[in-house]
């Protein structure tokens, strides 16, 4: 660990400069052009050959130790969120890294730099894949739907997209560290479905002839209220979360709104819970449209799988923290988080862990979130992640081999997993009005 710590500390300024640059240049998913380019250039300066993602942001590189063993993937996420109320958000886009991804990317760069120091790579067997991945935050659904229609992406989350493109082929184990108020790990987190909801009415003069219109905004608000009325039916163990927003509420104040758009998630602890509650939500949304004679288009999109942190990987993170972070307390709790991450997608087919590093303050995704202690969030974090590599790939990679042998995947292959996720896709108008006054409704 002394050699590892010395190697990381040598690049302290590079790491901290990267954290500040990325903080000051926030970009949302599949738009991280400056961030990706900045990291690409720094990786190349360090002597890495990188593989750029075709047509989108992000890249990866592989380090071969020259000794046989499994391949471990380390990730850093490129994208920001949108929070215009944050004092340091981009004045044009409202983007800001109140998710801590800027610290992840700076840490990834620090790991890459330290691995280039003499003698460091000699401590490991197998291979190490370093990846700057786009689009973890599942937002701007309409924008990503456009990218999908144009054939530029197939999946809305960057890790699923990279997985489908083969960029993770050959990887056996993966980990990624988020930034929070302390060093910690939980058992996992919920998954989600993403939804695009379009209420379709009929425009008319709002003052002169409102009776000639069909108010899509009223139908949408009825739909939101109907979903709210379902909340007491959600079972606590399923950890269901539904949180719609209105992205388009009408075109002008003196016309009955003809089209209103919403976005939402259905989050839950298991796939079964998510899919079951999604049908109830669709029924409520459709019922609201039906009550006002409107139609509704619901586009259900596979979001992220529930994250399961591998128990053996939790032990690896704990042991690595004892090696690298003697001045910090590392907490292991039994909770399931109610946020979602596309690390869950990888956890369906390989052992993963998604723990947290110290250094941040404020509310995640809020207007008071900052990297308060970049030393902890980036420099110490880099040491911890290389220590995880040491536990996994040291001693002939015995620990990694044992973890792979004991892992029981939810799906037998990436192809099986992606096929399952593809089956979640659903779209189209949900109501057919018949001439006899009846209607047929498809809730999916």
C-alpha positions as CSV (number, residue, x, y, z in Angstrom):
1,X,0.0,0.0,0.0
2,X,2.9,2.4,0.6
3,X,3.9,2.0,-3.1
4,X,0.3,2.5,-4.2
5,X,-0.2,5.5,-2.0
6,X,3.0,7.1,-3.3
7,X,2.0,6.4,-6.9
8,X,-1.3,8.1,-6.4
9,X,0.1,11.1,-4.5
10,X,2.5,11.8,-7.3
11,X,-0.5,12.7,-9.5
12,X,-2.4,14.6,-6.8
13,X,-2.4,17.8,-8.8
14,X,-3.6,16.1,-12.0
15,X,-6.5,14.5,-10.0
16,X,-7.6,17.7,-8.3
17,X,-7.3,19.7,-11.6
18,X,-9.5,17.1,-13.3
19,X,-12.1,17.3,-10.5
20,X,-12.3,21.1,-10.9
21,X,-12.4,21.1,-14.7
22,X,-15.2,18.6,-14.9
23,X,-17.2,20.4,-12.1
24,X,-17.0,23.6,-14.1
25,X,-18.0,21.9,-17.4
26,X,-21.1,19.8,-16.5
27,X,-22.8,18.0,-19.3
28,X,-25.8,15.6,-19.3
29,X,-26.0,12.1,-20.7
30,X,-24.8,11.5,-24.2
31,X,-23.8,15.2,-24.4
32,X,-20.5,14.9,-22.4
33,X,-18.4,16.0,-25.3
34,X,-15.9,18.3,-23.4
35,X,-15.7,15.9,-20.5
36,X,-15.0,12.9,-22.6
37,X,-12.4,14.7,-24.7
38,X,-10.6,16.0,-21.6
39,X,-10.3,12.6,-20.2
40,X,-9.3,11.0,-23.5
41,X,-6.5,13.5,-24.0
42,X,-5.2,12.9,-20.5
43,X,-5.3,9.1,-20.9
44,X,-3.4,9.4,-24.1
45,X,-0.8,11.7,-22.5
46,X,-0.3,8.9,-19.9
47,X,0.5,6.5,-22.7
48,X,-2.8,4.6,-23.0
49,X,-4.3,3.3,-26.2
50,X,-8.1,4.1,-25.9
51,X,-11.1,2.8,-27.7
52,X,-13.7,5.5,-28.2
53,X,-17.3,4.7,-28.3
54,X,-18.6,4.9,-31.8
55,X,-20.9,7.9,-32.4
56,X,-21.4,8.7,-28.7
57,X,-19.3,9.9,-25.8
58,X,-17.1,7.6,-23.6
59,X,-14.2,5.3,-24.0
60,X,-12.3,2.5,-22.4
61,X,-8.7,1.1,-22.3
62,X,-7.4,-2.3,-21.2
63,X,-4.3,-3.0,-19.1
64,X,-2.8,-6.4,-19.5
65,X,-0.5,-7.4,-16.6
66,X,1.1,-10.2,-18.7
67,X,0.1,-12.7,-16.1
68,X,-3.0,-14.9,-16.4
69,X,-6.2,-14.0,-14.5
70,X,-9.6,-12.5,-14.7
71,X,-10.4,-9.0,-16.0
72,X,-11.7,-6.3,-13.6
73,X,-13.6,-3.3,-14.9
74,X,-13.3,0.1,-13.1
75,X,-15.8,2.7,-14.1
76,X,-16.2,6.5,-13.9
77,X,-19.4,8.2,-15.0
78,X,-19.2,11.3,-17.3
79,X,-22.6,12.9,-17.0
80,X,-24.1,15.5,-14.7
81,X,-27.7,16.2,-13.6
82,X,-29.9,19.3,-14.2
83,X,-30.5,21.6,-11.2
84,X,-30.9,25.2,-12.3
85,X,-31.3,26.3,-8.7
86,X,-27.7,25.3,-7.9
87,X,-25.5,28.4,-7.5
88,X,-22.9,26.9,-9.8
89,X,-25.1,25.3,-12.4
90,X,-24.5,26.1,-16.1
91,X,-26.5,29.3,-16.8
92,X,-27.6,28.0,-20.2
93,X,-28.4,24.3,-19.5
94,X,-28.9,24.2,-15.7
95,X,-26.5,21.2,-15.7
96,X,-24.4,20.7,-12.5
97,X,-22.4,17.8,-11.0
98,X,-24.5,17.6,-7.8
99,X,-24.3,13.9,-8.4
100,X,-20.5,13.7,-7.8
101,X,-19.6,12.2,-11.1
102,X,-16.9,14.8,-11.6
103,X,-15.1,13.2,-8.6
104,X,-15.5,9.7,-10.1
105,X,-13.9,10.8,-13.4
106,X,-11.0,12.5,-11.6
107,X,-10.5,9.4,-9.5
108,X,-10.5,7.2,-12.6
109,X,-7.8,9.4,-14.1
110,X,-5.8,9.1,-10.9
111,X,-6.0,5.3,-11.0
112,X,-4.9,5.3,-14.6
113,X,-1.9,7.5,-13.8
114,X,-0.8,5.5,-10.8
115,X,-1.0,2.2,-12.7
116,X,1.7,3.6,-15.0
117,X,4.2,4.0,-12.2
118,X,7.1,1.6,-12.1
119,X,6.3,-1.6,-10.2
120,X,2.6,-1.0,-9.6
121,X,1.2,-3.2,-12.4
122,X,3.6,-5.9,-11.2
123,X,1.5,-6.4,-8.1
124,X,-1.5,-7.7,-10.2
125,X,-2.4,-10.7,-12.4
126,X,-5.0,-10.7,-15.1
127,X,-6.3,-7.6,-16.8
128,X,-7.7,-4.2,-15.8
129,X,-10.2,-2.3,-17.9
130,X,-10.7,1.4,-17.2
131,X,-13.9,3.0,-18.6
132,X,-15.3,6.5,-18.8
133,X,-19.0,5.7,-19.4
134,X,-21.8,8.2,-20.4
135,X,-25.4,8.7,-19.4
136,X,-25.9,7.1,-15.9
137,X,-28.5,9.7,-14.9
138,X,-31.7,8.6,-16.6
139,X,-33.0,12.0,-17.6
140,X,-34.0,13.9,-20.8
141,X,-36.1,10.9,-21.9
142,X,-37.3,12.7,-25.0
143,X,-33.8,13.5,-26.1
144,X,-32.7,9.9,-25.7
145,X,-35.8,8.7,-27.5
146,X,-34.7,10.8,-30.4
147,X,-31.2,9.3,-30.3
148,X,-32.7,5.9,-30.3
149,X,-34.9,6.7,-33.3
150,X,-31.9,7.9,-35.2
151,X,-30.1,4.7,-34.5
152,X,-27.4,6.4,-32.4
153,X,-28.2,4.4,-29.2
154,X,-30.2,1.4,-28.3
155,X,-30.3,1.8,-24.6
156,X,-30.9,4.9,-22.5
157,X,-28.3,4.1,-19.9
158,X,-24.6,4.2,-20.8
159,X,-23.6,0.9,-19.2
160,X,-26.4,-1.0,-20.9
161,X,-25.4,0.7,-24.2
162,X,-21.7,-0.2,-23.7
163,X,-22.7,-3.8,-22.7
164,X,-24.8,-4.2,-25.8
165,X,-21.9,-2.9,-28.0
166,X,-19.5,-5.5,-26.7
167,X,-17.3,-2.9,-24.8
168,X,-17.5,-5.0,-21.7
169,X,-16.9,-8.4,-23.4
170,X,-14.3,-10.4,-21.5
171,X,-14.9,-8.6,-18.2
172,X,-15.4,-10.8,-15.2
173,X,-15.9,-8.4,-12.3
174,X,-16.8,-4.7,-12.1
175,X,-16.8,-1.9,-9.5
176,X,-17.4,1.8,-9.3
177,X,-17.3,4.2,-6.4
178,X,-19.8,7.0,-6.0
179,X,-19.3,10.1,-3.8
180,X,-21.2,10.7,-0.6
181,X,-20.7,11.9,3.0
182,X,-18.7,8.9,4.0
183,X,-17.1,5.6,3.0
184,X,-19.9,3.0,3.0
185,X,-21.7,0.3,1.1
186,X,-25.2,-1.2,1.2
187,X,-26.7,-4.4,-0.1
188,X,-27.9,-2.7,-3.3
189,X,-30.6,-0.5,-4.7
190,X,-33.8,-0.5,-6.6
191,X,-34.3,-0.8,-10.4
192,X,-36.6,1.2,-12.6
193,X,-38.7,1.5,-15.8
194,X,-38.7,4.9,-17.5
195,X,-41.9,6.3,-18.9
196,X,-42.8,8.9,-21.6
197,X,-46.5,9.8,-21.3
198,X,-48.3,11.9,-23.9
199,X,-51.9,13.0,-23.2
200,X,-53.7,13.8,-26.5
201,X,-56.7,16.2,-26.5
202,X,-58.2,18.7,-28.9
203,X,-57.3,22.4,-29.1
204,X,-60.0,25.1,-29.0
205,X,-60.3,28.7,-27.9
206,X,-60.0,28.7,-24.1
207,X,-62.4,31.6,-23.7
208,X,-64.6,31.6,-26.8
209,X,-65.4,27.8,-27.2
210,X,-63.7,25.7,-24.5
211,X,-66.5,23.1,-24.9
212,X,-65.2,22.4,-28.4
213,X,-61.8,21.2,-27.0
214,X,-60.6,18.2,-25.0
215,X,-58.2,19.4,-22.3
216,X,-55.0,17.3,-22.3
217,X,-53.7,19.2,-19.3
218,X,-56.7,18.4,-17.2
219,X,-56.4,14.7,-18.2
220,X,-52.8,14.7,-17.2
221,X,-53.4,16.2,-13.8
222,X,-56.2,13.7,-13.3
223,X,-53.7,11.0,-14.2
224,X,-51.2,12.2,-11.7
225,X,-53.8,12.3,-9.0
226,X,-55.0,8.8,-9.9
227,X,-51.4,7.6,-9.6
228,X,-51.1,9.3,-6.2
229,X,-54.3,7.5,-5.1
230,X,-52.5,4.2,-5.7
231,X,-49.6,4.9,-3.3
232,X,-51.2,3.2,-0.3
233,X,-51.5,0.0,-2.4
234,X,-47.7,-0.2,-2.9
235,X,-46.2,-2.8,-0.5
236,X,-43.4,-1.5,1.7
237,X,-41.0,-4.4,1.0
238,X,-41.2,-3.6,-2.7
239,X,-39.7,-0.1,-2.2
240,X,-41.9,1.3,-5.0
241,X,-41.3,4.9,-6.1
242,X,-43.3,6.8,-8.7
243,X,-42.4,10.5,-9.4
244,X,-43.8,12.0,-12.6
245,X,-43.0,15.5,-13.9
246,X,-44.7,17.6,-16.6
247,X,-42.2,18.4,-19.4
248,X,-44.8,20.2,-21.7
249,X,-48.0,21.6,-20.4
250,X,-49.6,23.3,-23.4
251,X,-48.6,25.8,-26.1
252,X,-50.4,29.0,-25.2
253,X,-52.6,30.2,-22.4
254,X,-55.7,31.1,-24.6
255,X,-56.0,27.6,-26.1
256,X,-57.2,24.4,-24.6
257,X,-54.0,22.3,-24.3
258,X,-54.0,19.7,-27.1
259,X,-50.9,17.8,-26.0
260,X,-49.3,17.4,-22.6
261,X,-46.1,15.4,-21.9
262,X,-44.9,13.7,-18.7
263,X,-41.9,11.7,-17.8
264,X,-41.7,9.3,-14.9
265,X,-40.0,6.3,-13.3
266,X,-41.5,3.2,-11.7
267,X,-38.8,2.1,-9.2
268,X,-38.8,-1.1,-7.2
269,X,-36.7,-3.7,-5.5
270,X,-37.4,-6.5,-8.0
271,X,-38.3,-6.8,-11.6
272,X,-41.6,-8.5,-10.6
273,X,-42.6,-5.6,-8.4
274,X,-41.7,-3.0,-11.0
275,X,-43.6,-4.7,-13.8
276,X,-46.7,-5.4,-11.6
277,X,-47.0,-1.8,-10.3
278,X,-46.3,-0.4,-13.8
279,X,-49.5,-2.0,-15.0
280,X,-51.4,-0.4,-12.1
281,X,-49.9,3.0,-13.0
282,X,-50.8,2.6,-16.6
283,X,-54.3,1.7,-15.7
284,X,-54.6,4.9,-13.6
285,X,-53.1,7.1,-16.4
286,X,-55.4,5.6,-19.0
287,X,-58.5,5.9,-16.8
288,X,-57.8,9.7,-16.5
289,X,-57.6,10.1,-20.3
290,X,-60.8,8.0,-20.7
291,X,-62.7,10.1,-18.2
292,X,-62.2,13.3,-20.3
293,X,-62.4,11.6,-23.7
294,X,-58.7,12.1,-24.5
295,X,-56.3,9.6,-25.7
296,X,-52.9,8.7,-24.2
297,X,-49.7,7.3,-25.6
298,X,-47.5,5.6,-23.0
299,X,-43.9,4.7,-24.0
300,X,-42.4,2.2,-21.5
301,X,-38.7,2.0,-21.7
302,X,-36.4,-0.4,-19.9
303,X,-34.5,1.6,-17.3
304,X,-32.1,0.0,-14.9
305,X,-32.0,-3.4,-13.2
306,X,-32.1,-3.6,-9.4
307,X,-28.5,-3.4,-8.1
308,X,-27.2,-6.4,-6.0
309,X,-23.8,-5.7,-4.5
310,X,-22.1,-9.1,-4.4
311,X,-21.5,-10.2,-0.8
312,X,-17.9,-11.3,-1.5
313,X,-17.2,-8.0,-3.2
314,X,-18.5,-6.2,-0.1
315,X,-15.8,-8.0,1.9
316,X,-13.2,-7.0,-0.7
317,X,-14.2,-3.3,-0.3
318,X,-14.0,-3.6,3.4
319,X,-10.6,-5.2,3.4
320,X,-9.3,-2.7,0.9
321,X,-10.6,0.2,3.1
322,X,-8.7,-1.2,6.1
323,X,-5.6,-1.2,3.9
324,X,-6.0,2.2,2.2
325,X,-8.2,4.2,4.5
326,X,-7.0,3.7,8.1
327,X,-8.1,7.3,9.0
328,X,-11.7,6.7,7.8
329,X,-14.6,4.6,9.1
330,X,-16.0,2.2,6.5
331,X,-19.6,1.3,7.1
332,X,-21.4,-1.8,5.8
333,X,-25.2,-1.5,6.2
334,X,-28.0,-3.9,5.3
335,X,-30.2,-1.4,3.5
336,X,-31.5,-1.3,0.0
337,X,-31.2,2.2,-1.5
338,X,-34.2,3.7,-3.3
339,X,-32.1,5.4,-6.0
340,X,-31.3,3.6,-9.2
341,X,-28.1,3.0,-11.2
342,X,-27.2,1.2,-14.3
343,X,-24.5,-0.7,-12.3
344,X,-27.6,-2.8,-11.6
345,X,-27.5,-4.0,-15.2
346,X,-24.0,-5.3,-14.8
347,X,-24.9,-6.9,-11.4
348,X,-27.3,-9.2,-13.3
349,X,-24.4,-11.0,-15.1
350,X,-21.2,-10.5,-13.1
351,X,-20.1,-9.8,-9.5
352,X,-20.1,-6.0,-8.9
353,X,-19.9,-3.5,-6.1
354,X,-21.0,0.1,-6.0
355,X,-19.8,1.6,-2.7
356,X,-19.5,5.3,-1.6
357,X,-16.5,7.5,-0.9
358,X,-16.4,10.4,1.5
359,X,-15.9,14.0,0.4
360,X,-19.3,15.4,-0.5
361,X,-21.7,17.5,1.4
362,X,-25.3,18.5,0.8
363,X,-28.3,16.7,-0.8
364,X,-27.5,14.5,-3.8
365,X,-29.2,16.1,-6.9
366,X,-30.0,19.1,-4.8
367,X,-28.9,22.8,-5.0
368,X,-26.5,22.5,-2.0
369,X,-24.4,19.5,-3.1
370,X,-20.6,20.1,-3.4
371,X,-17.4,18.2,-3.3
372,X,-16.2,19.6,0.0
373,X,-13.2,17.4,0.5
374,X,-11.6,16.5,-2.9
375,X,-8.7,14.7,-1.2
376,X,-11.1,12.2,0.3
377,X,-13.4,12.1,-2.8
378,X,-10.7,11.7,-5.4
379,X,-7.1,11.1,-4.0
380,X,-7.9,8.7,-1.1
381,X,-10.7,7.2,-3.3
382,X,-8.1,6.3,-5.9
383,X,-5.9,4.6,-3.3
384,X,-8.9,2.6,-2.1
385,X,-9.9,1.4,-5.6
386,X,-6.4,0.3,-6.4
387,X,-6.4,-1.5,-3.0
388,X,-9.5,-3.3,-4.2
389,X,-7.6,-4.3,-7.3
390,X,-4.8,-5.5,-5.0
391,X,-7.2,-7.7,-3.0
392,X,-8.8,-9.1,-6.2
393,X,-5.8,-9.5,-8.5
394,X,-2.9,-9.9,-6.0
395,X,-1.5,-13.3,-5.2
396,X,-2.2,-14.6,-8.6
397,X,-5.8,-13.2,-8.6
398,X,-6.9,-16.0,-6.2
399,X,-9.6,-13.9,-4.6
400,X,-11.1,-12.8,-7.9
401,X,-11.2,-16.4,-9.2
402,X,-13.0,-17.5,-6.0
403,X,-15.6,-14.7,-6.3
404,X,-16.3,-15.6,-9.9
405,X,-16.6,-19.2,-9.1
406,X,-19.1,-18.5,-6.3
407,X,-21.2,-15.9,-8.1
408,X,-24.7,-16.9,-9.2
409,X,-25.9,-14.6,-12.0
410,X,-29.6,-13.6,-12.4
411,X,-29.2,-14.1,-16.2
412,X,-26.9,-16.7,-17.8
413,X,-25.4,-14.2,-20.3
414,X,-25.5,-10.6,-21.5
415,X,-27.6,-11.7,-24.4
416,X,-30.3,-13.2,-22.1
417,X,-30.3,-10.1,-20.0
418,X,-30.6,-7.7,-22.9
419,X,-33.4,-9.8,-24.4
420,X,-35.3,-9.6,-21.1
421,X,-34.9,-5.8,-21.0
422,X,-35.9,-5.4,-24.7
423,X,-39.2,-7.2,-23.9
424,X,-40.1,-4.3,-21.5
425,X,-40.3,-1.9,-24.4
426,X,-43.9,-0.9,-25.1
427,X,-45.4,2.1,-26.9
428,X,-48.5,3.4,-28.7
429,X,-51.9,4.9,-28.1
430,X,-53.7,3.1,-25.3
431,X,-57.4,3.9,-26.1
432,X,-59.5,3.0,-29.1
433,X,-62.9,4.8,-29.1
434,X,-65.7,2.9,-30.8
435,X,-68.6,4.3,-32.8
436,X,-71.1,2.8,-30.3
437,X,-69.7,4.9,-27.4
438,X,-67.6,2.1,-25.9
439,X,-63.8,2.1,-25.7
440,X,-61.0,-0.5,-25.6
441,X,-58.1,0.2,-23.3
442,X,-54.6,-1.4,-23.4
443,X,-52.6,-0.9,-20.2
444,X,-49.7,-3.1,-21.5
